[in-house]
Amino acid sequence: MEIPVGMIFRKMYCRYCGERLKRHKATDVYTSSDPNFSRTMKIRSAGHRIVNIGSQTSVTYIYKCPNCNKQSTYDEQLLFSKIQKRLGKKILSDDEINN
């Protein structure tokens, strides 16, 4: 998976403590018994096909706060960032987010 461009150039802040967030790579492994597992073939650049029989790996990028260890996705953090900018503060309450 590619990193969204906004994750590279934008500074995001934790809505709980106001600390600057760090980009974190999250890897999920699915086995054949999981409902998210799909039997797909991946083609490498050399043209060799690899069949995922045992497990499948999914990689996503999330934000993680180094201070309070809270995590959020890029889409969630975009919403929080807009509210933080509109209100002029970094720490947000649940009421401010829901309004």
N, C-alpha and C positions, 0 to 999 in steps of 0.2 A: 504494500500500500504506500502511496505517496503522501508526503507531509503537505497539508494545506499551506498555501503561501502565507496566509495570515498568521500561522503559527511561527513562522520564521521571522517576520518583520514587526509584529505587534507585541507590545508589552502588556501582559495580562496580570491582574492582581486578584488575590484570594478574597472572596466576599465575606469570609468569616474573620480573618485577622489582618487583611490588607497587605500581606507579604507578596512580593513578586513571584509569580508561578514559574515553575520549570517544566519543560517539555519532557514527557516520559513515554517510553515505548512499552506498550502492553501487548503481550503475546498470549493468545488462547489456543489450547490444543483440544481438538475434538476427536473422539474415537468413533468407531463405527456404530456404537450403541446410542450416541447422542443424536437428537433430532436435527441439529444444525450441520451434521456431517453430510457432505455430498460426494458422490463418487465421480470426480472429474479428473481429467488428464491435464497435466501441465506440460507445456513444451518449452524446453530450454533453448538457448540461443543456438546450440549446435544441432538442434533438430531431434534430439532424443526425447522420447516420451517417457514420462514417469507416471505410474498409476498409484494413487494414494489408496492403499488397501488398509493399512493399520491405523493411521491417524492423519489429521489435517490441521494445519497451523494457520491461525488468523492473526495478523499484526495490525494494531491500531495505535494511534498516538493520542495521548490524553495530557491534561495538565495536572500537575501534582504540586501541592504546597509544601515547601521544605520545612515550614514552621509547624503547621497543624496536621499535615499528612492527608488533607482532604483532596479528593480527586474530582475532576469535571471533564466533560468532553469539550471539544472545540465549539460545537454548536451551543451548548449550555453557556460556555464562557463568553461567547459573542453577545448573548442576551444580557448576561451580568455586566459586561463591559459597557453596553449602551446605557444601562440603568445607572452604573457608576458615573459615567460621564454626564448624564442628564442631571443627577442629584449633586454632583461635585464632591463625592466622597467614595472611599474604597470599600469600607465595611458596610454591608447591607443586611437589613433584617428580612425575615420572611414576608412581612406585610408590604415592604417596599418592592419586593420582587413580584408578588401577586397582584399588585395594583397597576 
